[in-house]
Amino acid sequence: MARTKEVKMGIQEQIIESAGTIYNYLSNKGEVSISKMQKDLSLEDNFTAMGLGWLSREDKLEYTQKAKSVTVKLR
């Protein structure tokens, strides 16, 4: 059971770190498509999505649906 808690904490820390990376990226770039951000950041596994979710929960992001993509920027 202790090992499971360690793994969960490691994942949560990775999500928080990913959110910080995304926040800093958007702070420098402004509005970008999520696909471009994923390519530029090359975060592990699904940590781009989880980091975006974290920042969304904190009400830090604004999303816009474009023709074939979704863009994101800081509020």
Wavefront OBJ file of the C-alpha trace (Angstrom):
o trace
v 0.000 0.000 0.000
v 2.852 2.423 0.783
v 4.289 1.861 -2.712
v 0.944 2.819 -4.309
v 0.903 6.070 -2.337
v 4.489 6.827 -3.465
v 3.531 6.256 -7.099
v 0.443 8.471 -6.788
v 2.462 11.262 -5.197
v 5.024 10.960 -7.966
v 2.330 11.271 -10.595
v 0.699 14.220 -8.846
v 4.070 15.957 -8.655
v 4.578 15.316 -12.388
v 1.159 16.822 -13.127
v 1.988 19.923 -11.087
v 5.363 20.221 -12.808
v 3.693 19.823 -16.209
v 1.164 22.520 -15.311
v 4.029 24.861 -14.421
v 5.798 24.084 -17.688
v 2.597 24.769 -19.633
v 1.937 27.979 -17.706
v 5.434 29.301 -18.434
v 5.178 28.274 -22.090
v 1.855 30.098 -22.526
v 3.201 33.097 -20.651
v 5.935 33.392 -23.298
v 3.987 32.333 -26.405
v 0.490 33.693 -25.851
v -2.319 31.851 -27.638
v -1.284 28.581 -29.293
v -2.965 25.419 -30.508
v -2.875 22.522 -28.104
v -1.272 20.308 -30.762
v 1.583 22.800 -31.297
v 2.098 23.089 -27.562
v 2.253 19.283 -27.247
v 4.907 19.107 -29.967
v 6.946 21.964 -28.525
v 6.889 20.716 -24.929
v 7.171 16.950 -25.525
v 5.770 16.144 -22.082
v 5.643 12.477 -21.090
v 2.529 10.370 -21.722
v -0.680 12.322 -21.100
v 0.883 14.973 -18.900
v -0.006 17.757 -21.337
v -3.682 16.937 -20.914
v -3.366 16.492 -17.160
v -1.425 19.759 -16.810
v -4.055 21.588 -18.859
v -6.732 20.047 -16.653
v -4.941 21.237 -13.528
v -4.664 24.793 -14.874
v -8.294 24.703 -16.047
v -9.424 23.676 -12.594
v -7.517 26.674 -11.236
v -9.343 28.861 -13.819
v -6.054 29.961 -15.417
v -6.859 29.135 -19.062
v -9.121 30.275 -21.855
v -9.887 27.909 -24.740
v -11.050 28.804 -28.258
v -12.379 26.387 -30.861
v -10.820 27.159 -34.239
v -11.700 25.490 -37.557
v -9.717 22.293 -36.974
v -8.042 22.846 -33.638
v -8.429 24.180 -30.126
v -6.229 27.027 -28.952
v -5.405 27.907 -25.393
v -4.066 31.007 -23.647
v -3.716 32.312 -20.117
v -6.588 34.325 -18.633
l 1 2 3 4 5 6 7 8 9 10 11 12 13 14 15 16 17 18 19 20 21 22 23 24 25 26 27 28 29 30 31 32 33 34 35 36 37 38 39 40 41 42 43 44 45 46 47 48 49 50 51 52 53 54 55 56 57 58 59 60 61 62 63 64 65 66 67 68 69 70 71 72 73 74 75
